[in-house]
Amino acid sequence: MKLSNLSKTVHKSKKRIGRGHGSGRGGHSSTRGTSGQKQRSRVSMFFEGTKVKKSLLKRLPLFRGKSKFKSHSVKPLIINLKYLNVFKPQEVVNLDSLKSKGILEKKLASSTVVKILGEGEIGIPLIIELSCSKNAQEKIEKAGGKVIGKVEGK
């Protein structure tokens, strides 16, 4: 075996701090600075000083973790009218037909909410089975099509 035959290291292993001199970061204070609570071990996520308080995190147990500040409501996928010009006249537009035409990804779940907005023009009469805005509904009906899905808007 020669040094030139060895495979290259792709991933460098993490240094384990404070696990003895042989670990690479052992020794006296192991890069943690001088004495105190943070030098001895990590501070608990729920620690709020010496007072006895009920943490906000403990009061909202379902919102812990990385996504605690994200909205949990379902946001629809938005498709503008200008992308529906690939359909034939009087064709039905629903989730499956959008997937088959390549407008949406084929791996999307069937429970995905899709909403059609009125940006762009459409010159083909279509039958829409998805929710759409009022502006989109007006343009679809002006082109000779009809909307079966829910209409949302001002």
TACORMO-V190347 format. One line per field, one symbol per residue. phi: phi as a letter, one per 20 degrees, with the letter a starting at -180 (. if undefined). Layout:
phi=???
This chain:
phi=.dffeffffedefffefmdnfffocdlgdlmenegqffffafeffefcnefeceffffedfedfnfefdefeeedffdcegfeefeeegmeedbffffffenfdffefffefeccddefndcddfcdeddfbefffffffffeoebdeffddqf
